[in-house]
């Protein structure tokens, strides 16, 4: 191999290392995945170098367990494994003199190489539980695709922590509201902890709303089972007892209290926040105002106590408080004063 070829291989090796570290850091975005696949498809040399990085990395924990293991012994083990995986195909040396590199193996070996790369990446991802934290600010909503292709959509002022390993998929709703579209994986049930409740699922769509005094689980598609979260009051006594919640149903779990059955739910209303809608039907004004205040920059303040229980109905957009103010002004005996710092509601 001449100097020019050596430089090209060194560049490819560096790129392989960068791609491997990118995978280690977490799931790639869609554009990054396309770029990675295009890079692999460009040349079998790219696959060879990436495979070399993955196989060396796969041996590192053994080296860590035995700090006296020489680097050459580690590399010999990798070479032996590479030969076993690709019998009859010349592997590339992973260290040492580049002049003695064996010929690059052909495209026929690429599918097998990709399988081994995938195994190595899964091995790394299952080595320890990785925690990812996602949160939204006031008025903000986000959509996050997880490592298994499940999707979480977070409402305003919400936060979750996601932990995946080889045996579990665990999400803790720390505050606020989240909608889950769960990718099916019967070997790793999807668990959601949210205040007093724990929901388990293997592939469905459902909404979890953690409030100060309760947690509401609403199922849009499929089915989940809900129990008391570990460590919560009454959880030990109710150990093993769960309640199925099917599509079109909801379950509200309070402190130490797990209802016997789910109740029917208006799923379009429960998921209105996904469309940034606020939907209410014969709800107290205090609850409606509190919901608007979850999104708006200018808080609604109800100054007359008896107005808090005033029953109202309507559909409004969270980003359009002016329309809601106009609605309040249309009510008999209600006065609304809008200032720079607040929207004040009182009796005339």
C-alpha positions, 0 to 999 in steps of 0.5 A: 500500500503506497503513502496515498492509499495509507492516508485514505485508509487513515481518513476512513478509519477516523471517520469510522471512529467518529460514526461509532462515537456518534452511535454511542452518544445516542440515537441518530436523527433521520438525516444523520442516519441517512448520511451514515448509511450513505457513508457505509454504502460508498465503499466496503472499506468503510464497512471494514473500518467501522467493523474494526472499531466496533469489534475492538470496542466490544473487547474493551470491558475485558481489558478493563477487568484485566488491566495487565492484558497487553494491547497486542493480546487484545488485538489478537482476540479481536482478529480471531473473532473477526476471522471466526465471523468472516471465515474465508474473508480476509480481515483488516489488521486493527493496529500495526504496520499498514503495509501488511494490510490484507486485501479489502474484502468484497461486497458479498461480506457487507450484509454479514458485516452489518449484522456484526456491527449491529450486534456490537452496537446492541451489546454496547447499548445494553451494557448499562442503563442510559438515562435521557432527560427531556423537558419543555418550558412554559408554553412549549411542546416537543416531540421526541423519537426514542431509540426503539422508534417509540415517540413521546410528545411533551406538553407545556411545563413537562419533563420526563426521564427515559431509561433503556437497557436490554431488559426494560424501557422505563419512562418517568413523568416527573411533571406535566403531561406526555403522549406515548406512541409505543413501538411493539417489543414483547421482550421489553414492556414499556413502563411509565411511572407518573406520581401515584401510577404505573402504566405498562404497555407493549405497543399502543398510544396513550396519554399520561397527565401527572397532576398534583393530587392524581395521575390520569391515564387515557388510552387512545389505541391498544391497551395498558395495565395500570397499578400503583407506582412502587414506593407510593402509599398502598403500593405494597398492599396492592402489589400485583393488582392492576387495572386494564385500560382499553382504547377509549377509556381512562383511569384516574389514580390518586394517593393510595387509591387504585379504582377497580375499573376504568371509565369511558373517555372522550379521547379527542378531548383528552388529546386536544393539547396535541393540537394546542386546543383547550376544550371544556364542557360545563367546566368551572371557570377556575379550571379553564383559567388554570388550563389557559395559564399553563400556556399563556404568558399573561396569567388569568386572575379571577378576582371575584370568588363566586366566578370560580365556579361559573360553568362554561363550555367552549373550544379555544386555542392555547395560543389565542387568549384574545378570543377567550377574553372576548368570550368572557366579556360576552358573559352576563355580569362579567368584566374583564380587564387586560393589563400588561401583567395580567387578565383580571376577571370580576363581577360588574 
